[in-house]
């Protein structure tokens, strides 16, 4: 039985280098580091790879250098969640703000924007800010920012506040009366994707 293995002196190249640097391997290649600046296009997604031509390992014998492959890892944002090119934001408002309406300043990827919340807004309503999401990697538009309205209900009340809400409970004006325009949760989700 015969086996073959590359030469431990020339590494299978068939020749040796007479004056190779002390830190070079058998083929005369040295390990070195270089800082490379790359442009990351808007809209890249987690797991995507970017190729930088000619910045990889050098080939032995004056061959063409390889390519550097950069793997993208998307860091989580404090307040925004990404879904494709769209962004989601959970906005919490007080019960009085839900009843009377308000204006809130929220973060986007390009800065802050003021959003108007209409009087009588229901918890679970989704407000769409067109073009305030992530630019498409293909250059075909920009996603939307979907603002999810959450009405914050206080957990503890003093005596005066409790009496106020008990009086409201007895008033028919504050009894739930869903209108035809009020959509269920599943209808809202369906509308989001159509």
PyMOL commands that place a pseudoatom at each C-alpha (Angstrom):
pseudoatom trace, name=CA, resn=UNK, resi=1, chain=A, elem=C, hetatm=0, pos=[0.000, 0.000, 0.000]
pseudoatom trace, name=CA, resn=UNK, resi=2, chain=A, elem=C, hetatm=0, pos=[1.283, 3.431, -0.917]
pseudoatom trace, name=CA, resn=UNK, resi=3, chain=A, elem=C, hetatm=0, pos=[0.164, 6.823, 0.374]
pseudoatom trace, name=CA, resn=UNK, resi=4, chain=A, elem=C, hetatm=0, pos=[1.155, 10.308, -0.622]
pseudoatom trace, name=CA, resn=UNK, resi=5, chain=A, elem=C, hetatm=0, pos=[1.331, 13.501, 1.413]
pseudoatom trace, name=CA, resn=UNK, resi=6, chain=A, elem=C, hetatm=0, pos=[2.607, 16.980, 0.658]
pseudoatom trace, name=CA, resn=UNK, resi=7, chain=A, elem=C, hetatm=0, pos=[6.243, 17.611, 1.442]
pseudoatom trace, name=CA, resn=UNK, resi=8, chain=A, elem=C, hetatm=0, pos=[6.726, 19.110, 4.884]
pseudoatom trace, name=CA, resn=UNK, resi=9, chain=A, elem=C, hetatm=0, pos=[9.496, 21.388, 3.535]
pseudoatom trace, name=CA, resn=UNK, resi=10, chain=A, elem=C, hetatm=0, pos=[7.920, 22.893, 0.398]
pseudoatom trace, name=CA, resn=UNK, resi=11, chain=A, elem=C, hetatm=0, pos=[4.260, 22.255, 1.253]
pseudoatom trace, name=CA, resn=UNK, resi=12, chain=A, elem=C, hetatm=0, pos=[3.722, 20.459, -2.044]
pseudoatom trace, name=CA, resn=UNK, resi=13, chain=A, elem=C, hetatm=0, pos=[4.854, 23.400, -4.193]
pseudoatom trace, name=CA, resn=UNK, resi=14, chain=A, elem=C, hetatm=0, pos=[7.824, 21.488, -5.610]
pseudoatom trace, name=CA, resn=UNK, resi=15, chain=A, elem=C, hetatm=0, pos=[10.289, 24.227, -4.725]
pseudoatom trace, name=CA, resn=UNK, resi=16, chain=A, elem=C, hetatm=0, pos=[11.599, 26.021, -1.681]
pseudoatom trace, name=CA, resn=UNK, resi=17, chain=A, elem=C, hetatm=0, pos=[12.327, 29.671, -1.065]
pseudoatom trace, name=CA, resn=UNK, resi=18, chain=A, elem=C, hetatm=0, pos=[15.973, 30.457, -0.386]
pseudoatom trace, name=CA, resn=UNK, resi=19, chain=A, elem=C, hetatm=0, pos=[15.543, 33.756, 1.472]
pseudoatom trace, name=CA, resn=UNK, resi=20, chain=A, elem=C, hetatm=0, pos=[12.135, 33.693, 3.061]
pseudoatom trace, name=CA, resn=UNK, resi=21, chain=A, elem=C, hetatm=0, pos=[11.241, 35.952, 6.006]
pseudoatom trace, name=CA, resn=UNK, resi=22, chain=A, elem=C, hetatm=0, pos=[11.447, 34.288, 9.419]
pseudoatom trace, name=CA, resn=UNK, resi=23, chain=A, elem=C, hetatm=0, pos=[7.699, 34.636, 10.041]
pseudoatom trace, name=CA, resn=UNK, resi=24, chain=A, elem=C, hetatm=0, pos=[6.670, 33.241, 6.620]
pseudoatom trace, name=CA, resn=UNK, resi=25, chain=A, elem=C, hetatm=0, pos=[5.278, 29.774, 5.944]
pseudoatom trace, name=CA, resn=UNK, resi=26, chain=A, elem=C, hetatm=0, pos=[6.773, 27.227, 3.520]
pseudoatom trace, name=CA, resn=UNK, resi=27, chain=A, elem=C, hetatm=0, pos=[5.221, 29.046, 0.555]
pseudoatom trace, name=CA, resn=UNK, resi=28, chain=A, elem=C, hetatm=0, pos=[6.662, 32.410, 1.613]
pseudoatom trace, name=CA, resn=UNK, resi=29, chain=A, elem=C, hetatm=0, pos=[3.347, 33.842, 2.843]
pseudoatom trace, name=CA, resn=UNK, resi=30, chain=A, elem=C, hetatm=0, pos=[3.170, 35.869, 6.066]
pseudoatom trace, name=CA, resn=UNK, resi=31, chain=A, elem=C, hetatm=0, pos=[0.228, 36.364, 8.385]
pseudoatom trace, name=CA, resn=UNK, resi=32, chain=A, elem=C, hetatm=0, pos=[-0.587, 40.062, 8.638]
pseudoatom trace, name=CA, resn=UNK, resi=33, chain=A, elem=C, hetatm=0, pos=[-3.485, 42.279, 9.625]
pseudoatom trace, name=CA, resn=UNK, resi=34, chain=A, elem=C, hetatm=0, pos=[-5.001, 45.181, 7.730]
pseudoatom trace, name=CA, resn=UNK, resi=35, chain=A, elem=C, hetatm=0, pos=[-7.875, 47.469, 8.625]
pseudoatom trace, name=CA, resn=UNK, resi=36, chain=A, elem=C, hetatm=0, pos=[-10.301, 47.746, 5.732]
pseudoatom trace, name=CA, resn=UNK, resi=37, chain=A, elem=C, hetatm=0, pos=[-13.025, 50.384, 5.508]
pseudoatom trace, name=CA, resn=UNK, resi=38, chain=A, elem=C, hetatm=0, pos=[-16.143, 49.174, 3.717]
pseudoatom trace, name=CA, resn=UNK, resi=39, chain=A, elem=C, hetatm=0, pos=[-19.386, 50.883, 2.797]
pseudoatom trace, name=CA, resn=UNK, resi=40, chain=A, elem=C, hetatm=0, pos=[-22.438, 49.103, 4.169]
pseudoatom trace, name=CA, resn=UNK, resi=41, chain=A, elem=C, hetatm=0, pos=[-25.475, 49.857, 1.989]
pseudoatom trace, name=CA, resn=UNK, resi=42, chain=A, elem=C, hetatm=0, pos=[-28.777, 50.869, 3.577]
pseudoatom trace, name=CA, resn=UNK, resi=43, chain=A, elem=C, hetatm=0, pos=[-31.217, 48.006, 4.003]
pseudoatom trace, name=CA, resn=UNK, resi=44, chain=A, elem=C, hetatm=0, pos=[-28.779, 45.153, 4.665]
pseudoatom trace, name=CA, resn=UNK, resi=45, chain=A, elem=C, hetatm=0, pos=[-30.255, 42.331, 6.708]
pseudoatom trace, name=CA, resn=UNK, resi=46, chain=A, elem=C, hetatm=0, pos=[-28.885, 40.056, 9.396]
pseudoatom trace, name=CA, resn=UNK, resi=47, chain=A, elem=C, hetatm=0, pos=[-26.927, 37.149, 7.879]
pseudoatom trace, name=CA, resn=UNK, resi=48, chain=A, elem=C, hetatm=0, pos=[-26.186, 38.913, 4.584]
pseudoatom trace, name=CA, resn=UNK, resi=49, chain=A, elem=C, hetatm=0, pos=[-22.593, 38.767, 3.295]
pseudoatom trace, name=CA, resn=UNK, resi=50, chain=A, elem=C, hetatm=0, pos=[-20.734, 41.612, 1.621]
pseudoatom trace, name=CA, resn=UNK, resi=51, chain=A, elem=C, hetatm=0, pos=[-17.752, 40.875, -0.635]
pseudoatom trace, name=CA, resn=UNK, resi=52, chain=A, elem=C, hetatm=0, pos=[-14.667, 43.105, -0.768]
pseudoatom trace, name=CA, resn=UNK, resi=53, chain=A, elem=C, hetatm=0, pos=[-12.684, 42.032, -3.844]
pseudoatom trace, name=CA, resn=UNK, resi=54, chain=A, elem=C, hetatm=0, pos=[-8.930, 41.540, -3.535]
pseudoatom trace, name=CA, resn=UNK, resi=55, chain=A, elem=C, hetatm=0, pos=[-8.776, 41.968, 0.251]
pseudoatom trace, name=CA, resn=UNK, resi=56, chain=A, elem=C, hetatm=0, pos=[-8.652, 38.274, 1.171]
pseudoatom trace, name=CA, resn=UNK, resi=57, chain=A, elem=C, hetatm=0, pos=[-5.642, 35.967, 1.432]
pseudoatom trace, name=CA, resn=UNK, resi=58, chain=A, elem=C, hetatm=0, pos=[-2.890, 36.358, -1.124]
pseudoatom trace, name=CA, resn=UNK, resi=59, chain=A, elem=C, hetatm=0, pos=[-2.303, 33.479, -3.487]
pseudoatom trace, name=CA, resn=UNK, resi=60, chain=A, elem=C, hetatm=0, pos=[1.143, 31.882, -3.615]
pseudoatom trace, name=CA, resn=UNK, resi=61, chain=A, elem=C, hetatm=0, pos=[3.357, 32.648, -6.598]
pseudoatom trace, name=CA, resn=UNK, resi=62, chain=A, elem=C, hetatm=0, pos=[2.039, 36.145, -7.314]
pseudoatom trace, name=CA, resn=UNK, resi=63, chain=A, elem=C, hetatm=0, pos=[-1.488, 34.876, -7.930]
pseudoatom trace, name=CA, resn=UNK, resi=64, chain=A, elem=C, hetatm=0, pos=[-4.639, 36.946, -7.555]
pseudoatom trace, name=CA, resn=UNK, resi=65, chain=A, elem=C, hetatm=0, pos=[-5.627, 37.746, -3.967]
pseudoatom trace, name=CA, resn=UNK, resi=66, chain=A, elem=C, hetatm=0, pos=[-8.858, 36.284, -2.646]
pseudoatom trace, name=CA, resn=UNK, resi=67, chain=A, elem=C, hetatm=0, pos=[-11.924, 38.195, -1.489]
pseudoatom trace, name=CA, resn=UNK, resi=68, chain=A, elem=C, hetatm=0, pos=[-12.838, 39.312, 2.012]
pseudoatom trace, name=CA, resn=UNK, resi=69, chain=A, elem=C, hetatm=0, pos=[-16.339, 38.178, 3.017]
pseudoatom trace, name=CA, resn=UNK, resi=70, chain=A, elem=C, hetatm=0, pos=[-18.012, 40.307, 5.690]
pseudoatom trace, name=CA, resn=UNK, resi=71, chain=A, elem=C, hetatm=0, pos=[-20.951, 38.713, 7.546]
pseudoatom trace, name=CA, resn=UNK, resi=72, chain=A, elem=C, hetatm=0, pos=[-23.588, 41.218, 8.708]
pseudoatom trace, name=CA, resn=UNK, resi=73, chain=A, elem=C, hetatm=0, pos=[-24.927, 40.907, 12.252]
pseudoatom trace, name=CA, resn=UNK, resi=74, chain=A, elem=C, hetatm=0, pos=[-27.767, 43.322, 12.942]
pseudoatom trace, name=CA, resn=UNK, resi=75, chain=A, elem=C, hetatm=0, pos=[-27.788, 44.770, 16.461]
pseudoatom trace, name=CA, resn=UNK, resi=76, chain=A, elem=C, hetatm=0, pos=[-31.134, 45.147, 18.215]
pseudoatom trace, name=CA, resn=UNK, resi=77, chain=A, elem=C, hetatm=0, pos=[-32.540, 48.654, 18.618]
pseudoatom trace, name=CA, resn=UNK, resi=78, chain=A, elem=C, hetatm=0, pos=[-33.780, 49.852, 21.998]
pseudoatom trace, name=CA, resn=UNK, resi=79, chain=A, elem=C, hetatm=0, pos=[-37.277, 50.824, 20.823]
pseudoatom trace, name=CA, resn=UNK, resi=80, chain=A, elem=C, hetatm=0, pos=[-37.705, 49.705, 17.194]
pseudoatom trace, name=CA, resn=UNK, resi=81, chain=A, elem=C, hetatm=0, pos=[-38.222, 46.131, 15.944]
pseudoatom trace, name=CA, resn=UNK, resi=82, chain=A, elem=C, hetatm=0, pos=[-37.501, 45.260, 12.320]
pseudoatom trace, name=CA, resn=UNK, resi=83, chain=A, elem=C, hetatm=0, pos=[-39.721, 43.110, 10.106]
pseudoatom trace, name=CA, resn=UNK, resi=84, chain=A, elem=C, hetatm=0, pos=[-38.343, 43.160, 6.564]
pseudoatom trace, name=CA, resn=UNK, resi=85, chain=A, elem=C, hetatm=0, pos=[-38.252, 46.817, 5.513]
pseudoatom trace, name=CA, resn=UNK, resi=86, chain=A, elem=C, hetatm=0, pos=[-40.929, 47.798, 8.050]
pseudoatom trace, name=CA, resn=UNK, resi=87, chain=A, elem=C, hetatm=0, pos=[-40.274, 48.888, 11.622]
pseudoatom trace, name=CA, resn=UNK, resi=88, chain=A, elem=C, hetatm=0, pos=[-42.546, 48.446, 14.644]
pseudoatom trace, name=CA, resn=UNK, resi=89, chain=A, elem=C, hetatm=0, pos=[-42.722, 50.803, 17.617]
pseudoatom trace, name=CA, resn=UNK, resi=90, chain=A, elem=C, hetatm=0, pos=[-44.747, 50.312, 20.820]
pseudoatom trace, name=CA, resn=UNK, resi=91, chain=A, elem=C, hetatm=0, pos=[-46.119, 53.673, 21.961]
pseudoatom trace, name=CA, resn=UNK, resi=92, chain=A, elem=C, hetatm=0, pos=[-47.616, 53.867, 25.442]
pseudoatom trace, name=CA, resn=UNK, resi=93, chain=A, elem=C, hetatm=0, pos=[-50.108, 56.617, 26.242]
pseudoatom trace, name=CA, resn=UNK, resi=94, chain=A, elem=C, hetatm=0, pos=[-52.117, 57.409, 29.338]
pseudoatom trace, name=CA, resn=UNK, resi=95, chain=A, elem=C, hetatm=0, pos=[-55.873, 56.870, 29.609]
pseudoatom trace, name=CA, resn=UNK, resi=96, chain=A, elem=C, hetatm=0, pos=[-56.568, 60.652, 29.545]
pseudoatom trace, name=CA, resn=UNK, resi=97, chain=A, elem=C, hetatm=0, pos=[-54.390, 60.995, 26.409]
pseudoatom trace, name=CA, resn=UNK, resi=98, chain=A, elem=C, hetatm=0, pos=[-56.357, 58.174, 24.742]
pseudoatom trace, name=CA, resn=UNK, resi=99, chain=A, elem=C, hetatm=0, pos=[-59.657, 59.881, 25.561]
pseudoatom trace, name=CA, resn=UNK, resi=100, chain=A, elem=C, hetatm=0, pos=[-58.637, 63.466, 24.775]
pseudoatom trace, name=CA, resn=UNK, resi=101, chain=A, elem=C, hetatm=0, pos=[-56.017, 62.897, 22.064]
pseudoatom trace, name=CA, resn=UNK, resi=102, chain=A, elem=C, hetatm=0, pos=[-52.374, 63.892, 22.210]
pseudoatom trace, name=CA, resn=UNK, resi=103, chain=A, elem=C, hetatm=0, pos=[-49.211, 64.444, 20.239]
pseudoatom trace, name=CA, resn=UNK, resi=104, chain=A, elem=C, hetatm=0, pos=[-46.091, 62.346, 20.884]
pseudoatom trace, name=CA, resn=UNK, resi=105, chain=A, elem=C, hetatm=0, pos=[-42.506, 62.523, 19.681]
pseudoatom trace, name=CA, resn=UNK, resi=106, chain=A, elem=C, hetatm=0, pos=[-41.049, 59.153, 18.683]
pseudoatom trace, name=CA, resn=UNK, resi=107, chain=A, elem=C, hetatm=0, pos=[-37.726, 57.878, 17.339]
pseudoatom trace, name=CA, resn=UNK, resi=108, chain=A, elem=C, hetatm=0, pos=[-37.240, 56.809, 13.730]
pseudoatom trace, name=CA, resn=UNK, resi=109, chain=A, elem=C, hetatm=0, pos=[-34.077, 55.628, 11.985]
pseudoatom trace, name=CA, resn=UNK, resi=110, chain=A, elem=C, hetatm=0, pos=[-33.544, 59.146, 10.617]
pseudoatom trace, name=CA, resn=UNK, resi=111, chain=A, elem=C, hetatm=0, pos=[-34.364, 61.106, 13.783]
pseudoatom trace, name=CA, resn=UNK, resi=112, chain=A, elem=C, hetatm=0, pos=[-37.388, 62.103, 15.803]
pseudoatom trace, name=CA, resn=UNK, resi=113, chain=A, elem=C, hetatm=0, pos=[-40.880, 62.707, 14.401]
pseudoatom trace, name=CA, resn=UNK, resi=114, chain=A, elem=C, hetatm=0, pos=[-44.033, 64.038, 16.051]
pseudoatom trace, name=CA, resn=UNK, resi=115, chain=A, elem=C, hetatm=0, pos=[-47.150, 61.901, 15.654]
pseudoatom trace, name=CA, resn=UNK, resi=116, chain=A, elem=C, hetatm=0, pos=[-50.722, 63.005, 16.346]
pseudoatom trace, name=CA, resn=UNK, resi=117, chain=A, elem=C, hetatm=0, pos=[-52.951, 60.609, 18.259]
pseudoatom trace, name=CA, resn=UNK, resi=118, chain=A, elem=C, hetatm=0, pos=[-56.653, 61.284, 17.669]
pseudoatom trace, name=CA, resn=UNK, resi=119, chain=A, elem=C, hetatm=0, pos=[-59.094, 61.586, 20.569]
pseudoatom trace, name=CA, resn=UNK, resi=120, chain=A, elem=C, hetatm=0, pos=[-60.817, 58.288, 21.371]
pseudoatom trace, name=CA, resn=UNK, resi=121, chain=A, elem=C, hetatm=0, pos=[-57.964, 56.111, 20.089]
pseudoatom trace, name=CA, resn=UNK, resi=122, chain=A, elem=C, hetatm=0, pos=[-58.288, 52.460, 21.096]
pseudoatom trace, name=CA, resn=UNK, resi=123, chain=A, elem=C, hetatm=0, pos=[-55.503, 50.345, 22.547]
pseudoatom trace, name=CA, resn=UNK, resi=124, chain=A, elem=C, hetatm=0, pos=[-54.148, 48.100, 19.785]
pseudoatom trace, name=CA, resn=UNK, resi=125, chain=A, elem=C, hetatm=0, pos=[-54.626, 50.661, 17.000]
pseudoatom trace, name=CA, resn=UNK, resi=126, chain=A, elem=C, hetatm=0, pos=[-51.758, 50.712, 14.519]
pseudoatom trace, name=CA, resn=UNK, resi=127, chain=A, elem=C, hetatm=0, pos=[-50.699, 54.044, 13.061]
pseudoatom trace, name=CA, resn=UNK, resi=128, chain=A, elem=C, hetatm=0, pos=[-48.717, 53.781, 9.806]
pseudoatom trace, name=CA, resn=UNK, resi=129, chain=A, elem=C, hetatm=0, pos=[-46.001, 56.311, 8.980]
pseudoatom trace, name=CA, resn=UNK, resi=130, chain=A, elem=C, hetatm=0, pos=[-45.250, 55.696, 5.306]
pseudoatom trace, name=CA, resn=UNK, resi=131, chain=A, elem=C, hetatm=0, pos=[-41.617, 55.809, 4.224]
pseudoatom trace, name=CA, resn=UNK, resi=132, chain=A, elem=C, hetatm=0, pos=[-40.242, 55.967, 7.791]
pseudoatom trace, name=CA, resn=UNK, resi=133, chain=A, elem=C, hetatm=0, pos=[-38.932, 52.388, 7.825]
pseudoatom trace, name=CA, resn=UNK, resi=134, chain=A, elem=C, hetatm=0, pos=[-35.799, 50.823, 6.316]
pseudoatom trace, name=CA, resn=UNK, resi=135, chain=A, elem=C, hetatm=0, pos=[-34.731, 51.547, 2.715]
pseudoatom trace, name=CA, resn=UNK, resi=136, chain=A, elem=C, hetatm=0, pos=[-34.968, 48.501, 0.461]
pseudoatom trace, name=CA, resn=UNK, resi=137, chain=A, elem=C, hetatm=0, pos=[-31.584, 46.896, -0.267]
pseudoatom trace, name=CA, resn=UNK, resi=138, chain=A, elem=C, hetatm=0, pos=[-32.638, 46.781, -3.936]
pseudoatom trace, name=CA, resn=UNK, resi=139, chain=A, elem=C, hetatm=0, pos=[-33.346, 50.522, -3.993]
pseudoatom trace, name=CA, resn=UNK, resi=140, chain=A, elem=C, hetatm=0, pos=[-37.099, 50.078, -4.566]
pseudoatom trace, name=CA, resn=UNK, resi=141, chain=A, elem=C, hetatm=0, pos=[-38.612, 52.327, -1.912]
pseudoatom trace, name=CA, resn=UNK, resi=142, chain=A, elem=C, hetatm=0, pos=[-38.596, 52.452, 1.855]
pseudoatom trace, name=CA, resn=UNK, resi=143, chain=A, elem=C, hetatm=0, pos=[-40.585, 50.498, 4.418]
pseudoatom trace, name=CA, resn=UNK, resi=144, chain=A, elem=C, hetatm=0, pos=[-43.083, 51.961, 6.876]
pseudoatom trace, name=CA, resn=UNK, resi=145, chain=A, elem=C, hetatm=0, pos=[-42.986, 52.617, 10.606]
pseudoatom trace, name=CA, resn=UNK, resi=146, chain=A, elem=C, hetatm=0, pos=[-45.936, 50.911, 12.301]
pseudoatom trace, name=CA, resn=UNK, resi=147, chain=A, elem=C, hetatm=0, pos=[-46.761, 52.547, 15.623]
pseudoatom trace, name=CA, resn=UNK, resi=148, chain=A, elem=C, hetatm=0, pos=[-48.703, 50.268, 17.976]
pseudoatom trace, name=CA, resn=UNK, resi=149, chain=A, elem=C, hetatm=0, pos=[-50.830, 52.301, 20.397]
pseudoatom trace, name=CA, resn=UNK, resi=150, chain=A, elem=C, hetatm=0, pos=[-50.962, 50.865, 23.914]
pseudoatom trace, name=CA, resn=UNK, resi=151, chain=A, elem=C, hetatm=0, pos=[-53.184, 52.573, 26.473]
pseudoatom trace, name=CA, resn=UNK, resi=152, chain=A, elem=C, hetatm=0, pos=[-51.550, 52.338, 29.885]
pseudoatom trace, name=CA, resn=UNK, resi=153, chain=A, elem=C, hetatm=0, pos=[-53.981, 51.527, 32.682]
pseudoatom trace, name=CA, resn=UNK, resi=154, chain=A, elem=C, hetatm=0, pos=[-52.929, 52.533, 36.211]
pseudoatom trace, name=CA, resn=UNK, resi=155, chain=A, elem=C, hetatm=0, pos=[-52.579, 49.634, 38.666]
pseudoatom trace, name=CA, resn=UNK, resi=156, chain=A, elem=C, hetatm=0, pos=[-53.133, 51.614, 41.856]
pseudoatom trace, name=CA, resn=UNK, resi=157, chain=A, elem=C, hetatm=0, pos=[-55.555, 54.478, 42.497]
pseudoatom trace, name=CA, resn=UNK, resi=158, chain=A, elem=C, hetatm=0, pos=[-56.139, 56.773, 45.422]
pseudoatom trace, name=CA, resn=UNK, resi=159, chain=A, elem=C, hetatm=0, pos=[-59.673, 57.191, 46.825]
pseudoatom trace, name=CA, resn=UNK, resi=160, chain=A, elem=C, hetatm=0, pos=[-60.515, 60.238, 44.684]
pseudoatom trace, name=CA, resn=UNK, resi=161, chain=A, elem=C, hetatm=0, pos=[-59.314, 58.579, 41.461]
pseudoatom trace, name=CA, resn=UNK, resi=162, chain=A, elem=C, hetatm=0, pos=[-61.216, 55.393, 42.276]
pseudoatom trace, name=CA, resn=UNK, resi=163, chain=A, elem=C, hetatm=0, pos=[-64.446, 57.368, 42.824]
pseudoatom trace, name=CA, resn=UNK, resi=164, chain=A, elem=C, hetatm=0, pos=[-63.868, 59.164, 39.512]
pseudoatom trace, name=CA, resn=UNK, resi=165, chain=A, elem=C, hetatm=0, pos=[-63.607, 55.882, 37.597]
pseudoatom trace, name=CA, resn=UNK, resi=166, chain=A, elem=C, hetatm=0, pos=[-66.554, 54.344, 39.441]
pseudoatom trace, name=CA, resn=UNK, resi=167, chain=A, elem=C, hetatm=0, pos=[-68.676, 57.314, 38.349]
pseudoatom trace, name=CA, resn=UNK, resi=168, chain=A, elem=C, hetatm=0, pos=[-67.477, 56.770, 34.770]
pseudoatom trace, name=CA, resn=UNK, resi=169, chain=A, elem=C, hetatm=0, pos=[-68.404, 53.085, 34.935]
pseudoatom trace, name=CA, resn=UNK, resi=170, chain=A, elem=C, hetatm=0, pos=[-72.007, 53.993, 35.816]
pseudoatom trace, name=CA, resn=UNK, resi=171, chain=A, elem=C, hetatm=0, pos=[-72.255, 56.399, 32.848]
pseudoatom trace, name=CA, resn=UNK, resi=172, chain=A, elem=C, hetatm=0, pos=[-73.594, 54.691, 29.668]
pseudoatom trace, name=CA, resn=UNK, resi=173, chain=A, elem=C, hetatm=0, pos=[-71.367, 56.943, 27.570]
pseudoatom trace, name=CA, resn=UNK, resi=174, chain=A, elem=C, hetatm=0, pos=[-68.333, 54.930, 28.725]
pseudoatom trace, name=CA, resn=UNK, resi=175, chain=A, elem=C, hetatm=0, pos=[-69.773, 51.460, 27.958]
pseudoatom trace, name=CA, resn=UNK, resi=176, chain=A, elem=C, hetatm=0, pos=[-68.047, 49.717, 25.040]
pseudoatom trace, name=CA, resn=UNK, resi=177, chain=A, elem=C, hetatm=0, pos=[-69.973, 50.101, 21.786]
pseudoatom trace, name=CA, resn=UNK, resi=178, chain=A, elem=C, hetatm=0, pos=[-67.866, 48.733, 18.945]
pseudoatom trace, name=CA, resn=UNK, resi=179, chain=A, elem=C, hetatm=0, pos=[-68.614, 50.368, 15.615]
pseudoatom trace, name=CA, resn=UNK, resi=180, chain=A, elem=C, hetatm=0, pos=[-68.482, 48.751, 12.208]
pseudoatom trace, name=CA, resn=UNK, resi=181, chain=A, elem=C, hetatm=0, pos=[-65.239, 50.654, 11.606]
pseudoatom trace, name=CA, resn=UNK, resi=182, chain=A, elem=C, hetatm=0, pos=[-63.628, 49.057, 14.691]
pseudoatom trace, name=CA, resn=UNK, resi=183, chain=A, elem=C, hetatm=0, pos=[-61.719, 46.048, 13.375]
pseudoatom trace, name=CA, resn=UNK, resi=184, chain=A, elem=C, hetatm=0, pos=[-60.797, 42.951, 15.322]
pseudoatom trace, name=CA, resn=UNK, resi=185, chain=A, elem=C, hetatm=0, pos=[-57.166, 42.119, 16.052]
pseudoatom trace, name=CA, resn=UNK, resi=186, chain=A, elem=C, hetatm=0, pos=[-57.059, 39.546, 13.227]
pseudoatom trace, name=CA, resn=UNK, resi=187, chain=A, elem=C, hetatm=0, pos=[-58.528, 41.998, 10.718]
pseudoatom trace, name=CA, resn=UNK, resi=188, chain=A, elem=C, hetatm=0, pos=[-55.857, 44.537, 11.678]
pseudoatom trace, name=CA, resn=UNK, resi=189, chain=A, elem=C, hetatm=0, pos=[-53.084, 41.966, 11.199]
pseudoatom trace, name=CA, resn=UNK, resi=190, chain=A, elem=C, hetatm=0, pos=[-54.575, 40.956, 7.838]
pseudoatom trace, name=CA, resn=UNK, resi=191, chain=A, elem=C, hetatm=0, pos=[-54.674, 44.621, 6.752]
pseudoatom trace, name=CA, resn=UNK, resi=192, chain=A, elem=C, hetatm=0, pos=[-51.027, 45.051, 7.748]
pseudoatom trace, name=CA, resn=UNK, resi=193, chain=A, elem=C, hetatm=0, pos=[-49.922, 42.445, 5.226]
pseudoatom trace, name=CA, resn=UNK, resi=194, chain=A, elem=C, hetatm=0, pos=[-52.195, 43.438, 2.365]
for i in range(1, 194): cmd.bond("trace and resi %d" % i, "trace and resi %d" % (i + 1))
show_as sticks, trace
zoom trace
